[in-house]
Amino acid sequence: MLLELIAFLQSNLFVYLPAIFVAKMLGLIIPLVPGGLFTLTAIPVIGWLPAYLIDISGSFVAANIAYSISARYGTKIIGRIFGQKILTKLASIKIKPTREVETSFMLRLAGTGMLSDALIWGAPLLRLPRWKFMLGYHLAHLITTAPLFYLTGQAVSLNQAAYLIPIALASILLLFVLKGRYFE
């Protein structure tokens, strides 16, 4: 059944590829949607490199959109999505002007999953200039996400994809179990 699904998706790439691109974007614009999961599960269909390129492209476009929205409506949106506590903490952080790219890079490395989504929405509140934030954020994306896509691609090519299913399910479960640990 899985092979039939993969064959179906491969024969309908003109619909599938834009769909996973949009899903990735929605995952960053609407932080509760796991957009990276869609591009990660595309690896058996299109390979790790095309899936990763869609992931980083969707991330770049969505981060720009979210940054723009946050710059204008950030305090209201962050307060509503992540809570007043996170909003207050973000507003109190001062970043050295000479360390803005490095700060974006390190915050992206330190914050995975929903925390890196919070970083996208919080960057304007941290007073990180767009280009410095985008540069640091996506350099960290290369370091953290590309190896994950490559290793997943290797597991799939070695016919060991079944080992990835428990990891994926555990990750999703962990996301929902621990979300209260970081957000009220």
C-alpha positions in Angstrom: 0.0 0.0 0.0 2.8 2.4 0.8 4.5 1.7 -2.5 1.2 2.4 -4.3 0.9 5.7 -2.5 4.5 6.7 -3.4 3.9 5.7 -7.0 0.7 7.8 -7.0 2.5 10.8 -5.6 5.3 10.4 -8.1 2.9 10.4 -11.0 1.2 13.6 -9.6 4.2 15.7 -8.8 2.7 18.8 -10.4 0.2 18.8 -7.5 2.3 17.1 -4.8 5.3 19.5 -4.9 3.4 22.7 -4.6 1.2 21.1 -1.8 4.3 20.2 0.3 5.8 23.7 -0.3 2.6 25.3 0.9 2.4 22.9 3.9 5.9 23.8 4.9 5.1 27.5 4.7 2.0 27.1 6.8 4.0 25.2 9.3 6.0 28.4 10.0 3.3 30.9 9.5 0.9 28.9 11.8 3.3 27.4 14.4 0.9 24.7 15.4 1.0 23.0 11.9 4.0 20.6 11.6 5.2 21.8 8.2 8.6 20.2 8.3 6.9 16.8 8.7 5.4 17.1 5.2 8.7 17.8 3.6 10.5 15.1 5.6 7.9 12.5 4.6 8.4 13.5 0.9 11.9 11.9 0.9 10.7 8.5 -0.2 8.8 10.2 -3.0 11.3 12.7 -4.4 14.5 12.0 -2.6 16.3 13.8 0.2 17.8 16.7 -1.7 14.6 17.9 -3.5 12.7 17.5 -0.3 15.3 19.5 1.6 15.3 22.2 -1.1 11.5 22.5 -0.8 11.9 22.7 3.0 14.5 25.5 3.0 12.7 27.4 0.2 9.4 27.2 2.0 11.2 28.2 5.2 12.7 31.2 3.5 9.4 32.4 2.0 7.4 31.7 5.2 10.0 33.3 7.5 9.8 36.5 5.4 6.0 36.5 5.6 5.9 35.8 9.3 8.6 38.4 9.9 6.5 41.0 8.0 3.3 40.1 9.9 5.2 40.1 13.2 6.8 43.4 12.6 3.4 44.9 12.2 1.2 42.8 14.6 3.8 40.9 16.5 2.9 41.8 20.1 -0.8 40.9 19.6 0.0 37.7 17.7 2.8 36.5 20.0 0.7 37.3 23.0 -2.1 35.3 21.6 -0.2 32.3 20.2 2.7 31.9 22.7 1.4 33.7 25.8 2.1 36.9 27.6 5.0 35.3 29.5 7.0 34.7 26.2 6.0 38.1 24.9 7.4 39.8 28.0 10.6 37.8 27.8 11.1 38.6 24.2 10.6 42.3 24.7 13.1 42.4 27.5 16.0 40.8 25.5 18.7 43.1 24.3 21.0 41.9 21.5 24.4 43.4 20.7 24.2 45.1 17.3 27.5 43.4 16.3 26.2 39.9 17.1 22.8 39.9 15.4 23.6 37.2 12.7 25.3 35.1 15.3 22.4 35.5 17.7 19.9 34.4 15.1 22.1 31.4 14.3 22.5 30.3 17.9 18.8 30.9 18.8 17.8 28.7 15.8 20.3 26.0 16.9 19.1 26.1 20.5 15.4 26.2 19.6 14.0 23.3 17.7 10.5 22.7 16.6 8.0 25.2 18.0 10.8 27.2 19.7 12.4 28.0 16.4 8.9 29.0 15.1 8.6 31.3 18.1 12.0 32.8 17.0 10.6 33.7 13.6 7.7 35.5 15.1 9.8 37.1 17.8 12.7 38.3 15.6 11.2 41.8 15.0 10.5 42.1 18.7 14.1 41.3 19.4 14.9 44.1 17.0 16.8 41.8 14.7 17.1 43.3 11.2 15.4 41.1 8.6 18.5 40.3 6.5 20.6 39.5 9.6 17.9 37.3 11.1 17.3 35.5 7.8 21.0 34.9 7.3 21.6 33.5 10.7 18.4 31.5 10.8 19.0 29.8 7.5 22.6 29.1 8.1 21.5 27.2 11.2 18.8 25.5 9.1 21.6 24.1 6.8 23.5 22.7 9.8 20.5 21.2 11.6 18.0 20.2 8.9 20.1 19.1 5.9 21.8 16.2 7.9 18.4 15.0 9.1 17.1 14.9 5.5 20.2 13.2 4.3 20.1 10.5 7.0 16.4 9.9 6.4 17.2 9.6 2.7 19.8 7.0 3.5 17.5 5.0 5.7 14.9 5.0 2.9 17.4 4.0 0.2 18.6 1.2 2.4 15.1 0.0 2.8 15.1 0.7 6.5 12.3 3.3 6.4 10.4 1.2 9.0 12.9 2.4 11.6 11.9 6.0 11.0 8.2 5.5 11.7 8.6 5.0 15.5 11.0 8.0 15.6 8.5 10.2 13.7 5.6 9.0 15.8 7.6 9.6 19.0 8.6 13.1 17.8 5.0 14.0 17.1 3.8 12.6 20.5 6.6 14.4 22.3 5.7 17.7 20.6 2.2 17.5 21.9 3.1 16.2 25.4 5.8 18.8 26.0 4.2 21.8 24.4 2.9 22.8 27.9 6.4 22.7 29.2 7.4 25.7 27.0 4.1 27.5 26.4 1.1 28.3 28.6 
